[in-house]
Amino acid sequence: MSAAAISPPSTTAVHAQVTAALADAPLVGVVRTHDGAEGERQARLFIAGGIRLVEITFTVPDATGLVARLLAEREAEGEENAGYVIGMGTVTNAERARRAVAAGAEFIVSPNVSRAVAEVAREAGRFLVVGALTPTEIVAAHEAGADLVKVFPLPPVGGPDYLRAVRGPLGDVPMLGSGGYGPEEIAAYRDAGASAFGIGAPLLAGSEAESLRRIAGAVALARGHGPDGSGEGSD
């Protein structure tokens, strides 16, 4: 099936599908590379490892084409309402947001607070993740209609301690922790108040087998289990 043959789902169904995927395993696998073939390899590893939300950033060459291909394959396999969902990241302006929607992206992630991006996402019924760092930006992202606020970049400004500090007065805002930490820190970010986790390159290792093991362990940690899938996660 070609990418052009994707059947457009209802906006309500798209939003519900992303919400369900987050509830099941709140880990977003972020594909950020300047090599198209490597981007596709990473996306397929994330899917094979059990990640339910895969974010293809606009840094990937032909990012919209990759999104369309992955969604067409999923539809051909009859997995429209199960398995993974595909979104697009580094959506910095309305033009990129429109391109993401046209490609079929089911969620949109911006690194910045853009009301223009939010408007496109809302009109298209897409799940919206808006990037913010300061309390002022976090509130602005929430008021713009973000379903989830990506607090970014966390590690350089204090990591879990910073997230815990902003969660104090802003506990009603659902937050995704992002910005370059590894899966071994998921438990610390959960304890600090993150409801979802965005991780990319740290999920990958030197071999495919080790990458898949690392990805599966991260999915288990995101679900609140140990990396082996049993018991509760720990720092």
C-alpha positions in Angstrom: 0.0 0.0 0.0 1.4 3.4 -0.9 1.6 6.3 1.5 -1.1 8.1 -0.5 -3.5 5.3 0.3 -3.8 5.9 4.0 -7.3 6.3 5.1 -7.7 9.6 7.2 -9.0 8.7 10.7 -11.4 10.9 12.6 -9.8 13.5 14.7 -11.5 12.1 17.8 -10.0 8.7 17.1 -6.5 10.0 16.6 -6.5 11.9 19.9 -7.9 8.9 21.7 -5.4 6.6 20.2 -2.4 8.7 21.4 -4.0 9.1 24.8 -4.4 5.4 25.1 -0.8 4.7 24.0 0.5 7.2 26.6 -1.6 5.6 29.3 -0.2 2.2 28.5 3.5 3.1 28.1 4.3 6.8 28.6 7.6 6.7 26.7 8.2 8.7 23.5 11.0 7.4 21.3 12.6 10.4 19.7 14.2 10.0 16.3 16.6 12.9 15.8 19.3 12.5 13.1 20.5 14.1 9.9 20.7 10.8 8.1 17.5 9.5 6.5 18.4 5.8 6.5 19.6 6.0 10.1 16.3 7.8 11.1 14.3 4.9 9.6 16.5 2.4 11.3 16.0 4.0 14.7 12.2 4.3 14.2 11.9 0.6 13.3 14.1 -0.3 16.3 11.8 1.7 18.6 8.7 0.0 17.2 10.3 -3.5 17.4 11.4 -2.8 21.0 7.8 -2.1 22.1 7.7 1.7 22.2 4.2 2.9 21.5 4.9 6.5 20.6 7.5 7.3 18.0 8.4 10.9 17.3 10.1 11.6 13.9 11.7 15.1 14.1 12.0 17.4 11.2 15.8 17.1 11.4 15.4 13.7 9.7 15.7 14.1 5.9 12.2 13.4 4.3 10.7 13.2 7.7 7.2 13.5 6.4 7.8 10.7 3.9 9.0 8.4 6.7 5.9 9.1 8.8 3.7 8.4 5.8 5.5 5.1 5.1 5.3 3.8 8.7 1.6 4.6 8.9 0.8 3.0 5.6 2.6 -0.1 6.7 0.7 -0.2 9.9 -2.6 0.2 8.1 -1.7 -2.5 5.6 -1.1 -4.8 8.6 -4.5 -4.0 10.0 -3.1 -2.3 13.2 -4.9 1.0 13.0 -6.1 0.8 16.6 -3.3 -1.0 18.2 0.5 -1.1 18.3 2.3 2.2 17.9 1.4 5.8 17.0 3.6 8.1 15.0 4.1 11.8 15.6 6.4 14.6 14.4 8.8 16.7 16.4 10.7 20.0 16.0 7.4 21.4 14.8 8.5 25.0 15.3 5.9 26.9 13.2 2.5 26.6 11.5 3.9 25.5 8.2 5.6 22.5 9.7 2.5 21.7 11.7 0.5 21.7 8.5 3.0 19.4 6.8 3.0 17.1 9.8 -0.8 16.8 9.7 -0.7 16.2 5.9 1.7 13.3 6.4 -0.7 11.7 8.9 1.2 12.5 12.2 -1.0 11.6 15.1 0.8 13.8 17.6 2.7 17.0 17.2 5.7 18.0 19.4 7.1 21.5 19.4 10.3 22.6 21.3 8.7 26.1 21.8 5.5 27.7 22.7 3.8 28.6 19.4 0.1 29.5 19.4 0.1 29.1 15.6 1.3 25.5 15.9 -1.3 24.9 18.6 -4.0 26.3 16.4 -3.2 23.9 13.6 -3.0 20.9 15.9 -6.3 21.8 17.5 -8.1 22.3 14.2 -6.7 18.9 13.0 -7.6 17.1 16.2 -4.0 16.1 16.9 -2.6 15.4 20.3 -0.3 18.3 21.1 2.9 18.4 23.1 4.4 21.8 23.6 7.9 22.5 24.8 8.6 24.9 27.6 11.1 25.5 30.4 10.2 28.3 32.8 7.1 28.5 34.9 5.8 31.3 32.6 6.4 29.2 29.5 4.8 26.1 31.0 1.6 28.0 31.9 1.6 29.6 28.4 1.9 26.2 26.8 -0.9 24.9 28.9 -3.1 27.9 28.1 -2.3 27.4 24.4 -4.0 24.0 24.5 -1.1 21.6 25.1 -2.3 18.1 26.1 1.1 17.6 27.5 3.9 20.1 28.3 7.4 19.0 27.4 9.6 20.5 30.0 12.8 20.9 28.0 15.8 20.7 28.3 15.8 19.4 31.8 19.3 17.9 32.5 21.2 21.2 32.0 19.0 23.1 34.4 18.8 20.6 37.3 17.1 17.5 36.0 14.6 15.9 38.4 15.2 18.6 41.0 14.2 21.3 38.6 11.1 19.4 37.5 10.1 18.8 41.1 10.5 22.6 41.8 8.2 23.7 39.0 5.7 20.9 39.7 5.2 22.4 43.1 3.0 25.4 42.0 2.1 23.8 38.7 1.0 20.3 39.7 -2.2 20.5 37.6 -0.2 20.6 34.3 0.7 17.2 32.9 4.4 17.2 32.1 6.8 15.2 29.9 10.4 15.2 31.0 12.8 15.6 28.0 16.3 16.9 27.1 18.9 14.2 26.9 18.8 11.8 29.9 19.0 8.0 29.8 16.4 5.3 30.7 18.2 4.7 34.0 16.8 8.1 35.1 13.2 7.5 34.3 12.3 6.5 37.9 13.9 9.8 39.2 11.9 11.8 36.7 8.7 10.0 37.6 9.3 10.6 41.3 9.8 14.3 40.4 6.3 14.4 38.8 6.8 13.6 35.1 3.8 11.7 33.6 5.7 10.8 30.4 9.3 10.6 29.2 11.0 11.6 25.9 14.2 9.8 25.1 16.1 9.2 21.9 19.7 8.3 21.3 20.3 7.0 24.8 18.0 4.1 24.0 20.3 2.9 21.3 23.4 0.7 21.7 26.2 -0.7 19.5 24.2 -3.8 18.4 20.6 -4.3 17.4 20.1 -6.9 20.1 21.4 -4.6 22.8 19.4 -1.7 21.5 16.2 -3.8 21.6 17.0 -5.0 25.1 17.6 -1.4 26.2 14.4 -0.2 24.6 12.3 -2.9 26.2 13.8 -2.1 29.6 13.0 1.6 29.1 9.4 0.7 28.2 9.1 -1.4 31.4 10.6 1.5 33.5 8.1 3.9 31.9 5.3 1.6 33.0 6.6 1.8 36.6 8.3 -1.7 36.6 11.9 -2.7 36.8 13.9 -2.9 33.6 13.2 -6.6 33.5 9.5 -6.0 33.5 8.8 -7.1 37.0 8.2 -5.2 40.2 8.5 -1.5 40.8 11.2 0.7 39.2 13.8 2.2 41.5 16.4 4.9 41.3 
